[in-house]
Amino acid sequence: MNLALDIIVFIGFIAAVILVGLYKSKGERGSEDYFLAGRGLSWWLIGISLIAANISTEQFVGMSGSASGLSGLAIASYEWMAAIALVFVALFFLPHFLKCGIYTVPQFLEFRFDALSRTVMSLLMVVILVCVNITAVIYSGATVADTVFGHSADIPFEININVACIFIGVIAAVYVCAGGLKACAWADLLQGSALIIGGAIIAYFAFDAFGAKAVADIATTAPVSADTAASLANAGTLEKFFALNHDKLTMFMPADHPEVPWTALIIGLWIPNFYYWGLNQYIIQRTLGAKSLGEGQKGIMFAAGLKLIIPFIIVFPGIIAYNLFADDQRVQANLDEKIMTANAKTYSTLYFAMQDARKIPFDSAAAVKEFTFPAGEKGESKTIFTAKDVESLHKEYAALRDSGNISKVWFSYDSGWAKSNPQLKVLVDQWNKASKADPAFKKSFYGFKYDSAFGLLISKVLPDGFGLRGFIFAALLGAVVSSLAAMLNAASTIFTIDIYKKYIAPHTSDKGQVLVGRLSVVIFALIGCLVAPLLANPKLGGVFNFIQEFQGFLSPGILAVFLFGLFSKRAPRFAGAIGIVTSPIVYGLLLVFASNIAFLNRMAITFAASLLVMLFLTLFKPLKQDVVMPVNDKMDLTSPLSAKIAGACVLIVSGALYFIFSGLWF
């Protein structure tokens, strides 16, 4: 890899982003300036800033990884349903928020419910922002850096996950401390544009590389017959792509799919989308800084339109990454091939039992023998599977094995998903025993590292000598900085306004609030840098799933409380805090006792539980009179017709995309 031009482009772009952000934010001194950009953001700046804050390495790495793995195009529902959710946020949520003149989302809860509701939400949001969102963005950015540059002979110093996490965290902390929200918004203008352009470039070269490959050299999760391969010998790139990935190009997965079952499209997936775009502080903070309701609504509709094209530059290349680099993803999963080889010999029983679908055909001589576990503590060998047993096991878990996600079998068993299979239980118990004796043994069963998909595309399909890797990696790092800046600014805003100013120092000055906000940014960034490397554990199932799984503790309850508070005028004030607390309790119980239910369906159940609790409390002790909300007289609350027309167009296009990729046509 020729890095000279890449490094020049990389440094130049990052420097430009930071300088533009800091220049545009100069003179901002008060708390409203620092936290809300002086409430002066225009629609086009809001729209691109929303996308830049949202689309980061957690999408490029996590979403392309999920597309490469079990979910395929179905993971695009996070984007296309987000576009729909944004329309409703603009028309129904934003008018209430801007009318109240709030700084933070938890403030709205105090106006509608009580101070306890605000405090509970504030504490939970700070914990989730710092321990989940911030750490995930740092880790996903570090993963790309490690995959692309970590093993390059052209770099004179070592780049690994730990080093990359610290580097990314420090840059982000310096950036947000100096500039506040306005710096973030203007920097986002460059970074958001670069991300979309960079994604389009990668998609182009990914399809180009796919088209140049022979059918026999393309990895697929569904078997390709000889007739199909022959018919595609002279096919065009798109025809070949749709024919070889037809099993992945559907938005509707089976009801028992572990990540995106079709049932989640009914309720479950709407919960994280409405929470994320309407109630998540680091996203909604951009719209709270709008000049007027009209500017905020037009900005959100602009972002919704951009969300519709994101899957074409992230999800489709992720699918191609598996087609082209399945073997590389397996190597990435096995961090030390020498350890893998040694353990494959030592623990031949377990190695063949779960890996022979790709190593040994069942009609070969090796598949006829009995599989025995090697000498245990007492020195005896024990037959645990015959060839017939293994064949039965393979059929039952064909979907997981064919996708290469062997780790799903092991780790989901621990949470109860596969306990109904006695044969698998014997195998897993033996495997656990072996891995306790030799911890390195587990590394040989991680299957594919799907999160490496995007990094492999950057390092393998982009041509040398044009500075493209430098530009795209700069855009990615800029996106990390942008998202981290948004998250750090949001976490510091909530901590400063909802916790510090309210309970610790109520009379602190504007300058004091800004100082506390900046100090909290440093502390939160440090925590993120320390925790982020822990996300490399394959047991978490990938960074995208990690984010969504842990959001499940918080988002269903908060969404339920806000919706109930907005549409029920008689919900008692104390119901807010109880509705929020219900969420982590119910979700945690489901996670422990019903982990076989997909997490999106668990979120739907949790959402319903919070609503039922609030309904019961309202019936038991309703308010005697409606709550009177404060009004911000300085805000123009006129809703323009152009925003409503744009919203209608987004809804029509979203429906068309679901119809096209319903799985009925290919």
Residue pairs with C-beta under 8 A, 6 or more apart in sequence:
1 152
1 154
1 459
1 464
1 469
2 154
2 464
2 465
3 152
3 154
3 155
3 470
5 465
5 466
5 467
5 470
6 467
6 468
6 469
6 470
6 473
7 470
8 467
8 470
9 467
9 470
9 471
9 474
10 470
10 471
10 473
10 474
10 477
11 474
12 474
13 190
13 194
13 470
13 471
13 474
13 475
13 478
14 171
14 474
14 477
14 478
14 481
16 190
17 187
17 190
17 191
17 478
17 481
18 175
18 187
20 186
20 187
20 189
20 190
21 175
21 179
21 183
21 184
21 186
21 187
22 178
22 179
22 183
23 186
24 182
24 183
24 185
24 186
25 37
25 178
25 179
25 180
25 182
25 183
25 186
28 34
28 37
28 38
28 179
28 180
28 182
29 510
29 511
29 514
30 38
30 510
30 514
31 103
31 496
31 497
31 510
31 513
31 514
31 517
32 38
32 39
32 103
33 180
33 182
34 180
34 181
34 513
34 514
34 517
35 103
35 180
35 181
35 285
35 489
35 493
35 496
35 497
35 517
36 103
36 181
36 285
36 288
36 289
37 180
37 181
37 182
37 185
37 289
38 182
38 289
39 288
39 289
39 290
39 291
39 635
40 289
40 291
41 49
41 182
41 185
41 286
41 289
41 290
41 291
41 295
41 299
42 291
42 295
42 299
43 290
43 294
43 295
43 296
43 297
43 298
43 299
43 302
44 299
44 302
45 185
45 186
45 188
45 189
45 299
46 185
46 286
46 287
46 289
46 290
46 295
46 296
46 298
46 299
46 300
46 302
46 303
47 298
47 299
47 300
47 301
47 302
47 303
47 306
48 188
48 189
48 192
48 193
48 302
48 303
48 306
49 184
49 185
49 188
49 189
49 192
49 286
50 283
50 286
50 287
50 299
50 300
50 303
51 188
51 192
51 195
51 196
51 303
51 306
51 307
52 187
52 188
52 189
52 191
52 192
52 195
52 479
52 482
52 483
53 184
53 188
53 282
53 283
53 286
53 482
53 483
53 486
54 283
54 303
54 483
55 192
55 195
55 310
55 314
55 479
56 137
56 140
56 141
56 476
56 479
56 480
56 482
56 483
57 137
57 140
57 141
57 143
57 144
57 454
57 476
57 479
57 480
58 136
58 137
58 140
58 483
58 543
58 544
58 547
59 310
59 314
59 544
60 140
60 144
60 199
60 314
60 454
60 476
60 479
61 140
61 141
61 143
61 144
61 451
61 453
61 454
61 455
61 543
61 544
62 136
62 140
62 451
62 542
62 543
62 544
62 545
62 547
63 75
63 78
63 79
63 314
63 315
63 318
63 544
64 314
64 315
64 317
64 318
64 321
64 453
64 454
64 457
65 318
65 450
65 451
65 452
65 453
65 454
65 542
65 543
65 544
66 75
66 259
66 318
66 450
66 542
66 544
66 545
67 73
67 75
67 76
67 248
67 314
67 315
67 316
67 318
67 319
67 453
68 318
68 319
68 321
68 322
68 329
68 448
68 450
68 453
69 322
69 403
69 404
69 405
69 448
69 450
69 542
70 257
70 258
70 259
70 399
70 403
70 405
70 408
71 253
71 257
71 259
71 260
72 245
72 247
72 248
72 249
72 250
72 253
72 315
72 319
73 248
73 249
73 250
73 251
73 311
73 315
73 316
73 319
73 661
74 250
74 251
74 252
74 253
74 257
74 259
74 260
75 259
75 260
75 315
75 544
76 251
76 310
76 311
76 315
76 661
77 251
77 260
77 264
77 265
77 269
78 269
78 272
78 273
79 307
79 308
79 310
79 311
79 314
79 315
80 251
80 307
80 308
80 311
80 654
80 657
80 658
81 265
81 269
81 270
81 273
81 654
82 273
82 276
82 277
82 304
82 307
83 304
83 305
83 307
83 308
83 650
83 653
83 654
84 273
84 304
84 650
84 651
84 654
85 270
85 273
85 274
85 276
85 277
85 278
86 277
86 300
86 301
86 303
86 304
86 307
86 650
87 300
87 301
87 304
87 647
87 650
87 651
88 274
88 278
89 274
89 277
89 278
89 284
89 300
90 296
90 297
90 300
90 301
90 304
90 643
90 647
91 297
91 639
91 643
91 644
91 647
92 566
93 278
93 279
93 284
93 562
94 287
94 293
94 296
94 297
94 300
95 293
95 637
95 639
96 108
96 566
96 629
97 105
97 108
97 284
97 287
97 288
98 287
98 288
98 290
98 292
98 293
98 296
98 632
98 635
98 637
99 629
99 631
99 632
99 635
99 637
100 107
100 108
100 111
100 629
100 630
100 631
100 632
101 630
101 631
101 632
101 634
101 635
102 108
102 111
102 288
103 288
103 493
103 497
104 122
104 281
104 285
104 493
104 494
104 497
104 498
105 121
105 125
105 279
105 280
105 281
105 284
106 117
106 118
106 119
106 121
106 122
106 125
106 281
106 494
106 498
107 118
107 497
107 498
108 562
109 117
109 118
109 121
109 561
109 562
109 565
109 576
110 117
110 118
111 627
111 629
111 630
112 565
112 566
112 576
112 627
112 629
113 561
113 565
113 571
113 573
113 574
113 575
113 576
113 577
114 573
114 574
114 576
114 577
115 502
116 574
116 576
116 577
117 561
117 573
117 576
117 577
117 580
118 498
118 502
119 498
119 499
119 502
119 503
120 577
120 580
120 581
121 558
121 580
122 494
122 495
122 498
122 499
123 499
124 553
124 554
124 558
124 580
124 584
125 281
125 491
125 494
125 554
126 491
126 494
126 495
126 499
128 550
128 551
128 553
128 554
129 281
129 282
129 487
129 490
129 491
129 494
129 524
130 491
130 524
130 527
130 528
131 527
131 531
131 550
132 546
132 547
132 550
132 551
133 282
133 487
133 547
134 484
134 487
134 488
134 491
134 524
134 525
134 527
134 528
135 527
135 528
135 531
135 532
135 534
135 535
136 532
136 535
136 543
136 546
136 547
137 480
137 483
137 484
137 487
137 528
138 165
138 168
138 169
138 172
138 480
138 484
138 528
138 529
138 532
139 161
139 165
139 532
139 533
139 535
139 536
139 543
140 451
140 480
140 543
141 164
141 168
141 476
141 477
141 480
142 161
142 162
142 164
142 165
142 168
142 532
142 533
143 161
143 164
143 451
143 452
143 455
143 536
143 543
144 454
144 455
144 458
144 473
144 476
145 159
145 164
145 167
145 168
145 473
145 477
146 159
146 160
146 161
146 164
146 455
147 332
147 452
147 455
147 456
147 458
147 459
148 455
148 458
148 459
148 469
148 473
149 155
149 159
150 158
150 159
150 160
150 164
161 532
161 533
161 536
162 533
165 528
165 529
165 532
165 533
166 529
168 477
168 480
168 481
168 484
169 484
169 525
169 526
169 528
169 529
169 532
170 525
170 529
171 477
171 481
172 480
172 481
172 484
172 485
172 488
172 525
173 488
173 521
173 522
173 525
173 526
175 183
175 187
175 481
175 484
175 485
176 183
176 184
176 484
176 485
176 488
176 489
176 492
176 521
177 518
177 521
177 522
179 187
179 485
180 489
180 514
181 285
181 286
181 289
181 489
182 289
183 485
184 482
184 485
184 486
184 489
185 286
185 289
187 478
187 481
187 482
187 485
188 482
190 478
191 475
191 478
191 479
191 481
191 482
192 482
194 471
194 474
194 475
194 478
195 475
195 476
195 478
195 479
196 306
196 309
196 313
197 475
198 471
198 472
198 475
198 476
199 310
199 313
199 314
199 317
200 313
201 462
201 468
201 472
202 313
202 317
202 454
202 457
202 458
202 461
202 462
202 472
203 312
203 313
203 316
203 317
205 457
205 461
205 462
205 463
206 316
206 317
206 320
206 321
206 324
206 457
206 461
207 237
207 238
207 241
207 316
207 320
208 237
208 461
209 320
209 324
209 460
209 461
210 218
210 237
210 240
210 241
210 320
210 323
210 324
211 236
211 237
211 240
213 323
213 324
215 224
215 228
215 229
215 232
215 233
215 240
215 244
216 229
218 240
218 244
218 323
218 324
219 322
219 323
219 324
219 326
219 327
220 244
220 245
220 323
221 247
221 248
221 322
221 402
221 403
222 246
222 247
222 402
224 244
228 243
232 239
232 240
232 243
232 244
235 243
241 320
242 249
242 666
243 666
244 323
245 319
245 323
246 666
248 319
249 319
249 661
249 663
249 666
250 661
250 662
250 663
251 265
251 658
251 661
251 662
251 663
252 262
252 265
252 662
252 663
253 259
253 260
253 261
253 262
254 261
254 262
255 261
255 262
255 263
256 598
257 598
258 408
258 412
258 598
259 545
259 598
260 269
260 598
260 600
261 598
261 600
261 601
263 598
263 600
263 601
264 598
264 600
264 601
264 604
266 604
267 604
267 607
267 608
268 598
268 600
268 601
268 602
268 603
268 604
269 600
271 555
271 556
271 559
271 600
271 603
271 604
271 607
272 548
272 551
272 552
272 555
272 600
272 603
274 559
275 551
275 554
275 555
275 556
275 558
275 559
276 283
276 551
276 555
277 283
277 284
278 284
278 559
278 562
279 555
279 558
279 559
279 562
280 490
281 490
281 491
281 493
281 494
282 483
282 486
282 487
282 489
282 490
282 491
283 486
285 486
285 489
285 490
285 493
286 299
286 486
287 296
287 299
287 300
290 296
290 299
291 636
292 635
292 636
292 637
292 638
293 635
293 636
293 637
293 638
293 639
294 636
294 638
294 639
294 640
294 643
297 639
297 640
297 643
298 640
298 642
298 643
298 646
301 643
301 646
301 647
301 650
302 646
304 646
304 647
304 650
305 646
305 649
305 650
308 650
308 653
308 654
308 657
317 453
317 454
317 457
318 453
318 454
320 457
321 329
321 453
321 454
321 456
321 457
322 329
322 448
322 450
322 453
324 456
324 460
324 461
325 453
325 456
325 457
325 460
326 404
326 448
328 452
328 456
328 460
329 404
329 448
329 449
329 450
329 452
329 453
329 456
330 404
330 447
330 448
330 449
331 337
332 448
332 449
332 452
332 456
333 446
333 447
333 448
333 449
333 538
334 340
334 443
334 444
334 446
335 443
336 440
336 443
339 440
339 443
339 444
340 443
340 444
343 351
343 438
343 440
343 441
343 443
343 444
344 351
344 355
344 444
346 374
346 438
346 441
347 373
347 374
347 434
347 441
347 444
348 371
348 374
349 371
349 372
349 373
349 374
349 384
349 385
349 430
350 373
350 427
350 430
350 431
350 434
350 445
351 444
352 359
352 360
352 366
352 371
352 390
353 371
353 385
353 390
353 393
353 427
354 401
354 406
354 409
354 427
354 445
355 406
355 445
356 366
356 367
356 390
357 394
357 401
357 402
358 401
358 404
360 366
360 367
361 367
362 387
362 391
362 394
367 387
367 390
367 391
368 387
369 387
370 383
370 385
370 386
370 387
371 383
371 384
371 385
371 386
371 387
371 389
371 390
372 381
372 382
372 383
372 384
373 381
373 382
373 383
373 384
373 430
374 381
375 381
376 382
376 433
384 426
384 427
384 430
385 393
385 423
385 427
389 423
392 423
393 423
393 424
393 427
394 401
396 421
397 409
397 424
400 406
400 408
400 409
403 447
403 448
404 447
404 448
405 447
405 448
405 450
406 445
406 446
406 447
407 445
407 446
407 447
407 538
407 539
408 447
408 541
409 418
409 424
409 428
410 428
410 431
410 442
410 445
411 538
411 539
411 541
412 418
412 595
413 419
413 424
413 425
413 428
415 591
415 595
416 593
416 595
416 596
417 595
417 596
418 424
418 425
418 428
419 425
431 445
434 441
435 441
435 442
446 538
449 538
450 542
451 542
451 543
458 469
458 472
458 473
459 469
462 468
462 469
462 472
484 525
484 528
488 521
488 524
488 525
489 517
489 521
491 520
491 521
491 524
492 516
492 517
492 518
492 520
492 521
492 524
493 517
495 516
495 517
495 520
496 513
496 516
496 517
496 520
497 513
500 508
500 513
500 516
501 508
501 513
505 512
508 516
535 543
535 546
540 546
541 549
545 599
548 599
548 600
549 599
552 587
552 591
552 599
552 602
552 603
552 606
553 583
553 584
553 587
553 588
554 583
554 584
555 583
555 603
556 583
556 587
556 603
556 604
556 606
556 607
556 610
557 579
557 580
557 581
557 582
557 583
557 584
557 606
557 607
557 610
558 580
558 583
559 607
560 579
560 583
560 607
560 610
560 611
560 614
561 575
561 576
561 579
561 580
561 610
561 614
563 611
564 571
564 575
564 579
564 611
564 614
564 615
564 618
565 571
565 576
568 614
568 618
569 623
569 626
569 627
570 618
570 622
570 623
570 626
571 614
571 617
571 618
571 622
571 623
572 617
572 618
572 621
572 622
572 623
573 623
573 627
574 617
575 613
575 614
575 617
575 618
578 613
578 614
578 617
579 610
579 611
579 613
579 614
580 610
582 606
582 609
582 610
582 613
583 606
583 609
583 610
586 605
586 606
586 609
586 610
587 602
587 603
587 606
590 597
590 602
590 605
590 606
591 602
594 602
597 605
